[in-house]
């Protein structure tokens, strides 16, 4: 739209503004009261809790929190309601601290957060804006309500307890810094928030029509820019709101454990609880990783896991320091990308691969220096090069899989994306197998004894595999087998007409191949996959004679994935944090494997019976069990 039609109710937000709500109208019509019951105060608080989350989801403050009429003049309107006044004072402090953290984190975009306050005064208060006095006031009101026999006094008290704890948690994060505050005290604080939230859920009160009238966004319409009327869809299901609050608290709590995470975990989004977190936890996480020395420590720990000799900091100080500084700047940028929303991350990851390519050349040169300096004492010949390769491959896979979460791909290209991801997973697994094999072999005589055997295996195209691979490497292998099984299954369904795909989308695959993978070509891979390579891989599914072999191969890949996932589940019982995380991811992947095994079995039976699957069945493709990996369902046509 390039113009606004004046006086059009659908395009002009100022049209008929005489009907907008004002405080005078609200008081004259009896919408505002000076003596709300406990039940009505609970309704107001629950509504504000819902609007607070909507504000953090990217809506303006005047259409969310500030649409509450009581916040327009809290000192006057809440004078006779001390419990609601105590909550509002804490609520305003929380809004102020949350905004400060978001602005400091600098990872928000227009769709994440609107920093403009539209003349809203967050310094306003009903009784006091001093945090210590507000906290004391909340304790006083809770004590009064605990001794009261009034209806819904407990429900009101638990809400004051919850938001008092939450406000104090935000103050701890804001005042002392996310990484400097004591992790133990912060964990106790968020545990108190979670316990209070559980109490709050047990005292849910259905909203009344009278309270709903106290929230009217039209009172702030004069502050919005001219344009189409903007409305915010409210969340009426209280269980959904409580679920959002549970996730929000867990995400903020995860920010306290970032110092215990590895670089790989942080790059994958270490503050994700269920879905993508809103802007506040992502901002707090960014502040944590931006602390001086934090990224350098992560880089050193990560590269040493790839057998980089720590002594190089002393014996090859100048080239090592130069490389580490470049890596520190690069991974600080990558961590910032990890805390952006998915759409922005997808777009900006495309510009990271030229930098990775430059680092790859520098890593090769540093590896040459390490070989000259350490000679036979160097445990692994290419630690820096493989380390950069690993993180570049991880970024490529993340970018491609983000397209599924953002619903950017057509069903016609699903198998093409999974084919490319399978190749990238193969490179990662090959390099990591080499690393962990060398770790098992150790140095010295054992290394010299097995040198010829390693060369023979590499010449034959076989990589070295460790006898006891770590859990996360098993998970990578299981994911690769799942992706390979999906590629084969989708290729079969597409060629046999079981997917409802527009002919134009299928005909445009060569152009889409260039579009999807062009940015990845800026990083030098051992082999650059082409559309001809993909076409040859998918060709077997076209031939009716080969249909059964394609389905059998898909079943075989999914079976291997299932076996690896069972092994991961067994090893995850050791109780370590890393094993627990891998175990949770394995469970989600297991559901995908089971669903697709069922689909492959059904299709195989139809093919074995000599019938044409297209005449009887069609296949539905949904991301029902995993955000990145689809599940196929065979249904009657």
C-alpha positions in Angstrom: 0.0 0.0 0.0 1.5 3.3 -1.0 -1.2 5.7 0.2 -3.8 6.2 3.0 -7.4 7.0 2.1 -8.6 9.7 4.5 -11.9 9.0 6.3 -11.9 5.3 5.2 -12.6 3.3 8.3 -10.4 0.4 7.0 -7.4 2.6 6.2 -7.6 5.7 8.4 -6.8 5.0 12.1 -8.0 8.5 13.1 -11.4 8.1 11.5 -14.3 8.6 13.9 -11.9 9.2 16.8 -14.7 10.8 18.8 -15.6 7.2 19.8 -12.1 6.5 21.3 -12.1 5.8 25.0 -11.0 8.5 27.5 -10.6 8.5 31.2 -13.5 10.9 31.5 -15.8 8.6 29.5 -14.6 5.6 31.5 -15.4 7.2 34.9 -18.7 8.7 33.7 -19.9 5.3 32.4 -18.7 3.4 35.5 -16.1 1.3 33.8 -13.5 2.5 36.4 -14.1 1.7 40.0 -12.4 2.9 43.2 -13.2 -0.3 45.0 -12.7 -3.5 43.0 -13.3 -6.9 44.7 -10.4 -9.4 45.0 -11.8 -11.4 42.1 -11.8 -8.4 39.9 -8.3 -7.4 40.9 -7.2 -10.9 40.1 -8.8 -10.6 36.6 -7.0 -7.3 36.1 -3.6 -8.8 37.1 -4.1 -11.9 34.8 -4.9 -9.6 31.9 -1.8 -7.5 32.5 0.3 -10.7 32.7 -1.0 -11.7 29.3 -0.4 -8.3 27.8 3.1 -8.2 29.2 4.1 -11.3 27.2 2.4 -9.8 24.1 4.5 -6.7 24.5 7.7 -8.8 24.6 6.4 -10.6 21.4 6.7 -7.4 19.4 3.5 -5.4 19.9 3.6 -1.8 21.0 3.3 -1.0 24.7 0.2 1.3 24.1 -1.7 -1.5 22.6 -0.8 -4.1 25.2 0.1 -3.1 28.8 -1.0 0.5 28.5 -4.4 -0.3 27.2 -5.3 -0.9 30.9 -7.2 2.2 31.9 -6.0 2.0 35.5 -2.4 2.5 34.2 -3.3 5.9 32.7 -3.2 7.6 36.1 -2.2 4.9 38.7 -1.5 7.4 41.6 -5.1 8.7 41.5 -7.1 5.6 40.3 -5.4 3.1 42.6 -5.3 5.1 45.8 -8.1 3.1 47.4 -6.9 -0.3 46.2 -3.5 -1.0 47.9 -3.1 -4.6 46.6 -3.5 -3.6 43.0 -1.4 -0.5 43.6 1.4 -2.7 44.9 1.2 -5.0 41.9 1.2 -2.1 39.4 4.3 -0.6 41.0 6.1 -3.9 40.6 4.7 -4.3 37.1 6.0 -0.9 36.0 9.5 -1.7 37.4 9.5 -5.0 35.5 8.6 -3.2 32.3 11.4 -0.7 32.9 14.0 -3.3 33.7 12.9 -5.5 30.8 13.2 -2.6 28.3 16.6 -1.7 29.7 17.9 -5.2 29.2 16.4 -5.4 25.7 18.0 -2.1 24.6 21.4 -3.2 26.1 21.3 -6.6 24.3 20.9 -5.0 20.9 19.5 -8.1 19.2 16.0 -6.9 18.6 14.5 -6.0 15.2 11.3 -4.2 14.3 9.2 -7.4 14.5 10.7 -8.4 17.9 10.3 -5.2 20.0 9.1 -1.7 19.6 11.3 0.5 21.8 9.2 3.7 21.3 7.3 4.5 24.4 4.6 6.7 22.7 4.8 9.2 25.6 4.2 6.4 28.1 6.0 7.2 31.5 7.4 4.0 32.9 8.7 6.1 35.9 5.1 6.6 37.0 3.9 4.8 40.1 0.8 4.2 42.3 2.7 4.5 45.6 6.4 4.3 45.0 8.9 3.7 42.2 11.7 2.7 44.5 12.3 -1.1 44.2 13.0 -1.7 47.8 9.8 0.1 48.9 7.8 -1.7 46.3 9.1 -5.0 47.5 8.3 -4.1 51.1 4.8 -3.0 50.0 4.1 -6.3 48.3 5.2 -8.3 51.4 2.8 -6.1 53.5 -0.1 -6.8 51.2 0.6 -10.5 51.1 0.7 -10.6 54.9 -2.6 -8.8 55.0 -4.2 -11.1 52.5 -2.9 -14.3 54.2 -4.8 -13.2 57.4 -7.9 -12.2 55.5 -11.0 -14.4 55.1 -12.2 -12.6 52.0 -13.0 -14.5 48.9 -10.1 -15.0 46.4 -7.6 -13.5 48.9 -5.3 -16.5 48.4 -5.5 -16.1 44.6 -4.5 -12.4 44.9 -1.7 -13.2 47.4 -0.1 -15.8 45.1 -0.1 -13.3 42.2 1.6 -10.7 44.3 4.2 -13.3 45.4 4.8 -14.4 41.8 5.3 -11.0 40.3 7.3 -9.7 43.3 9.8 -12.6 42.7 9.8 -12.0 39.0 10.5 -8.3 39.4 13.3 -9.0 41.8 14.8 -11.5 39.3 14.8 -8.9 36.5 16.4 -6.4 38.9 19.2 -8.8 39.7 19.8 -9.3 36.0 19.7 -5.6 35.2 21.6 -4.1 38.2 24.5 -6.6 38.6 24.8 -7.8 35.0 23.7 -11.3 33.8 27.1 -12.9 34.1 28.2 -11.2 37.3 25.2 -12.0 39.5 25.5 -15.1 41.6 24.2 -18.2 39.7 23.1 -19.9 42.9 21.0 -17.0 44.1 19.5 -16.4 40.7 18.6 -20.1 40.4 16.8 -19.9 43.8 15.0 -16.7 42.6 13.7 -18.4 39.5 12.8 -21.5 41.4 10.6 -19.2 43.7 9.0 -17.8 40.6 8.1 -21.2 39.3 6.7 -22.3 42.6 4.6 -19.2 42.8 3.4 -19.7 39.2 2.2 -23.2 40.1 0.2 -21.7 43.0 -1.2 -19.1 40.6 -2.4 -21.8 38.2 -4.3 -23.5 41.0 -6.2 -20.3 41.7 -7.4 -19.3 38.2 -10.5 -17.0 38.2 -12.6 -16.7 35.0 -12.6 -13.1 33.7 -15.7 -10.9 34.2 -17.2 -8.7 31.5 -16.7 -5.7 33.8 -12.9 -6.2 34.0 -12.6 -6.7 30.2 -14.0 -3.2 29.7 -11.1 -1.8 31.7 -8.8 -2.7 28.8 -9.4 -0.5 25.8 -6.6 0.2 23.3 -8.5 3.0 21.7 -7.5 5.3 24.5 -4.0 5.4 23.1 -4.9 5.5 19.4 -3.9 9.2 19.2 -0.3 8.2 19.9 0.0 5.8 16.9 1.2 7.0 13.5 -1.5 7.4 10.8 -2.3 4.2 8.9 -4.6 1.2 8.9 -6.1 0.5 12.3 -3.9 -1.9 14.3 -5.4 -4.5 16.6 -3.7 -7.0 19.0 -5.2 -10.5 19.1 -5.5 -11.3 22.8 -4.9 -14.8 24.3 -8.1 -15.9 26.0 -7.0 -19.4 27.1 -5.5 -19.0 30.5 -3.6 -22.4 30.1 -1.8 -21.0 27.1 -0.8 -17.9 29.0 0.5 -20.0 31.9 2.4 -22.2 29.5 4.0 -19.1 27.9 5.0 -17.9 31.4 6.5 -21.3 32.3 8.6 -21.2 29.1 9.6 -17.6 29.7 10.9 -18.4 33.3 12.8 -21.5 32.1 14.4 -19.4 29.3 15.5 -16.7 31.7 16.8 -19.4 34.1 18.8 -21.0 31.3 20.6 -17.7 30.8 22.3 -18.3 34.2 23.9 -21.6 33.0 25.5 -20.2 29.8 28.9 -20.2 31.3 28.6 -24.0 31.6 27.8 -24.5 28.0 30.1 -25.2 25.1 30.5 -23.0 22.0 28.5 -25.5 19.8 25.6 -25.5 22.2 25.5 -21.7 22.4 25.5 -21.3 18.6 22.5 -23.6 18.4 20.5 -21.4 20.9 21.1 -22.4 24.5 18.1 -20.5 25.9 15.5 -22.3 23.9 13.1 -24.2 26.1 10.3 -25.2 23.7 9.7 -22.7 21.0 11.8 -19.7 20.0 12.1 -17.5 23.1 10.9 -13.9 23.0 13.2 -11.0 22.9 14.0 -10.7 26.6 15.8 -14.0 27.2 17.6 -13.6 24.0 18.8 -10.1 25.0 19.9 -11.4 28.4 21.8 -14.3 26.8 23.5 -11.8 24.4 24.6 -9.7 27.4 26.1 -12.8 29.0 28.2 -13.8 26.0 29.3 -10.3 25.4 31.1 -10.1 28.8 34.9 -9.5 28.3 36.9 -12.7 27.9 33.8 -15.0 27.6 34.0 -15.7 23.9 37.8 -16.1 24.0 37.5 -18.8 26.7 34.8 -20.6 24.6 37.0 -20.4 21.5 40.0 -21.8 23.3 38.0 -24.6 24.9 36.4 -25.5 21.6 39.6 -25.5 19.5 41.4 -27.6 22.1 38.7 -30.2 21.9 39.8 -30.5 18.2 43.4 -31.4 19.5 44.9 -27.9 19.2 48.0 -27.9 21.3 47.7 -25.4 24.3 51.5 -25.0 24.1 51.1 -23.1 20.8 50.1 -20.0 22.9 53.7 -20.0 24.0 55.7 -21.4 21.2 53.7 -19.9 18.3 52.4 -16.9 20.1 52.1 -14.3 17.4 50.3 -16.3 14.6 48.1 -18.0 17.3 47.1 -14.7 18.9 46.3 -13.2 15.5 44.1 -16.2 14.6 42.4 -16.3 17.9 41.5 -12.6 17.7 39.9 -13.1 14.3 38.0 -16.1 15.6 36.9 -14.2 18.7 35.4 -11.5 16.5 33.8 -14.0 14.2 32.2 -16.1 16.9 31.0 -13.0 18.8 29.1 -12.1 15.6 27.8 -15.7 15.2 26.5 -15.7 18.8 24.7 -12.5 18.1 23.1 -14.2 15.0 22.1 -17.1 17.3 20.1 -14.7 19.4 18.2 -13.0 16.6 14.8 -14.2 15.6 14.7 -17.1 13.1 13.8 -14.9 10.0 16.7 -12.5 10.6 19.1 -15.3 11.4 18.2 -17.1 8.2 19.0 -14.0 6.1 22.1 -12.9 7.9 23.7 -16.4 8.1 24.2 -16.1 4.3 26.7 -13.4 4.8 28.8 -15.3 7.3 30.3 -17.9 4.9 32.8 -15.6 3.2 34.3 -14.8 6.6 34.4 -18.5 7.4 36.2 -19.1 4.1 38.9 -16.5 5.0 39.3 -18.1 8.4 39.7 -21.5 6.7 42.7 -20.2 4.8 44.2 -18.7 8.0 43.6 -21.9 9.8 45.5 -23.9 7.2 48.5 -21.5 7.5 48.5 -21.8 11.3 48.3 -25.6 11.0 51.4 -25.5 8.8 53.2 -23.4 11.4 52.2 -25.9 14.1 53.6 -28.8 12.0 56.9 -27.0 11.6 57.1 -26.1 15.3 55.9 -29.4 17.0 56.8 -31.9 14.3 56.0 -35.5 15.3 54.7 -34.3 18.7 51.6 -32.7 17.0 48.8 -35.1 17.9 46.6 -34.1 15.0 47.8 -32.5 11.7 44.9 -30.2 10.9 43.2 -29.1 14.2 42.5 -25.5 13.2 41.3 -26.3 9.7 38.9 -29.0 10.9 37.6 -26.8 13.7 36.7 -24.0 11.3 35.2 -26.5 8.8 33.1 -28.0 11.6 31.6 -24.6 12.6 31.0 -23.6 9.0 29.2 -26.9 8.3 27.1 -26.4 11.4 26.1 -22.9 10.3 25.2 -24.3 6.8 23.0 -27.0 8.2 21.3 -24.5 10.6 20.5 -22.2 7.7 19.0 -24.9 5.6 16.9 -26.4 8.4 15.7 -22.9 9.4 13.8 -22.8 6.1 11.5 -25.6 7.4 10.7 -23.7 10.6 10.0 -20.5 8.5 8.0 -22.5 6.0 10.0 -21.2 3.0 10.2 -24.5 1.1 7.7 -26.2 -1.2 7.1 -29.9 -0.8 8.7 -30.3 -4.2 12.1 -29.3 -2.9 12.0 -31.0 0.5 14.0 -34.0 -0.8 16.5 -31.6 -2.4 17.2 -29.8 0.9 17.5 -33.1 2.8 19.9 -34.4 0.1 22.2 -31.4 0.6 22.0 -31.6 4.4 22.9 -35.3 4.2 26.1 -34.4 2.4 27.0 -31.7 5.0 26.3 -34.1 7.9 28.5 -36.7 6.2 31.4 -34.2 6.2 30.9 -33.3 9.9 30.7 -37.0 10.9 33.9 -37.9 8.9 35.9 -35.1 10.5 34.7 -35.8 14.0 35.3 -39.5 13.7 38.9 -38.7 12.8 39.2 -36.4 15.8 37.8 -38.9 18.3 39.8 -41.8 16.7 43.0 -39.9 17.3 42.0 -39.1 20.9 41.5 -42.8 21.5 44.8 -43.7 19.9 46.7 -41.1 21.9 50.3 -40.1 21.0 53.6 -41.7 20.7 54.2 -45.3 19.8 50.5 -46.1 19.3 50.2 -43.3 16.8 53.3 -44.4 14.8 52.2 -48.0 14.8 48.8 -47.2 13.3 50.0 -44.6 10.8 50.1 -47.0 7.8 46.7 -48.5 8.7 45.2 -45.0 8.8 46.7 -44.1 5.4 45.3 -47.3 3.9 41.8 -46.6 5.2 41.9 -43.1 4.0 43.1 -44.1 0.5 40.3 -46.6 0.3 37.8 -43.9 1.1 37.1 -45.2 4.7 37.5 -42.8 7.6 38.8 -43.9 11.0 36.0 -44.5 13.5 36.4 -44.4 17.3 35.4 -47.6 19.2 33.4 -45.6 21.8 32.1 -42.5 20.1 30.5 -39.8 22.3 26.8 -39.4 22.6 26.6 -36.3 20.5 28.4 -38.0 17.6 26.0 -40.9 17.7 23.2 -38.3 17.6 24.7 -36.7 14.5 24.9 -40.1 12.8 21.3 -40.9 13.7 20.2 -37.5 12.3 22.1 -38.2 9.1 20.4 -41.6 8.6 17.0 -40.0 9.3 17.7 -37.3 6.7 18.9 -39.9 4.2 15.7 -41.9 4.8 13.6 -38.9 4.3 15.3 -38.0 1.1 14.7 -41.4 -0.4 11.1 -41.6 0.8 10.2 -38.1 -0.4 11.9 -38.7 -3.8 9.8 -41.9 -4.3 6.5 -40.1 -3.3 7.3 -37.2 -5.6 8.1 -39.2 -8.7 5.1 -41.5 -8.2 2.7 -38.6 -7.9 1.7 -39.2 -4.2 2.4 -35.6 -3.2 0.2 -32.7 -4.2 2.9 -30.6 -5.9 2.2 -28.0 -8.6 4.0 -28.9 -11.8 5.6 -25.5 -12.0 7.3 -26.1 -8.6 8.7 -29.4 -9.8 9.9 -28.0 -13.1 11.6 -25.1 -11.3 13.9 -27.3 -9.2 17.1 -26.4 -11.1 16.5 -22.6 -10.4 15.5 -23.4 -6.8 18.7 -25.4 -6.3 20.8 -22.3 -7.2 18.6 -20.1 -5.0 18.8 -22.3 -1.9 22.5 -23.1 -2.0 24.1 -20.2 -3.7 25.2 -18.6 -0.4 26.9 -21.8 0.8 29.1 -21.8 -2.3 31.1 -18.9 -0.7 32.7 -21.5 1.6 35.1 -24.0 0.0 33.9 -27.5 0.5 35.9 -30.7 -0.4 33.3 -31.2 -3.2 30.7 -28.6 -4.3 27.4 -30.4 -4.9 25.8 -29.6 -8.1 22.2 -30.0 -9.5 23.5 -32.8 -11.7 24.7 -34.7 -8.6 21.3 -34.3 -7.0 19.5 -35.3 -10.1 21.6 -38.5 -10.4 20.9 -39.3 -6.8 17.1 -38.9 -7.2 17.0 -40.6 -10.6 16.4 -44.1 -9.3 13.1 -43.2 -7.8 11.8 -42.4 -11.3 12.1 -45.9 -12.6 9.2 -48.3 -11.7 11.6 -51.2 -11.5 13.7 -49.5 -8.9 10.7 -48.3 -6.7 11.0 -51.2 -4.3 14.8 -50.8 -3.9 14.3 -47.1 -3.1 11.7 -47.8 -0.4 13.8 -50.6 1.0 16.8 -48.3 1.1 14.7 -45.7 2.9 13.6 -48.3 5.4 17.2 -49.3 5.9 18.3 -45.8 6.7 15.5 -45.3 9.1 16.2 -48.6 10.8 19.9 -47.6 11.3 18.7 -44.3 12.8 16.4 -46.1 15.1 19.1 -48.4 16.4 21.5 -45.5 17.0 18.7 -43.6 18.9 18.1 -46.7 21.1 21.9 -46.7 21.9 21.7 -43.0 22.8 18.7 -43.5 25.1 20.6 -46.2 26.9 23.7 -44.1 27.3 21.6 -41.0 28.3 20.7 -42.8 31.6 24.2 -41.9 33.0 22.7 -38.6 34.2 25.1 -36.2 32.7 23.8 -32.8 31.4 25.2 -33.5 27.9 23.6 -36.9 27.8 20.3 -35.5 29.0 20.3 -32.9 26.3 21.1 -35.5 23.6 18.5 -37.8 25.1 15.8 -35.2 24.7 16.7 -34.5 21.1 16.8 -38.3 20.5 13.3 -38.7 21.7 12.0 -36.0 19.3 13.9 -37.6 16.4 12.6 -41.0 17.4 9.0 -39.9 16.8 10.0 -38.7 13.3 11.7 -42.1 12.5 8.7 -44.1 13.7 6.2 -42.1 11.7 8.2 -42.4 8.5 8.9 -46.1 9.1 5.2 -46.7 9.2 4.7 -44.7 5.9 7.5 -46.6 4.2 6.1 -49.9 5.3 2.6 -49.0 4.0 4.0 -47.9 0.6 6.2 -51.0 0.3 3.2 -53.3 0.9 1.3 -51.6 -1.9 4.2 -51.9 -4.3 4.7 -55.6 -3.4 1.0 -56.2 -4.2 1.6 -55.0 -7.7 -0.8 -52.1 -7.4 -0.2 -48.5 -8.4 0.1 -46.4 -5.1 -1.1 -43.3 -7.0 -4.5 -44.8 -7.7 -5.3 -45.6 -4.1 -3.3 -43.4 -1.8 -1.8 -39.9 -1.3 0.8 -38.7 1.1 0.5 -35.8 3.5 3.7 -34.1 4.7 3.8 -32.3 8.0 6.3 -31.2 10.6 4.2 -32.9 13.3 7.0 -34.3 15.5 10.0 -32.1 14.8 10.4 -28.5 13.5 13.1 -29.5 11.0 12.2 -33.1 9.9 8.9 -33.8 8.3 6.7 -36.9 8.9 4.9 -38.6 6.1 1.3 -40.0 6.4 -0.3 -42.3 3.9 -4.0 -41.7 3.5 -6.7 -42.8 1.1 -7.1 -40.7 -2.0 
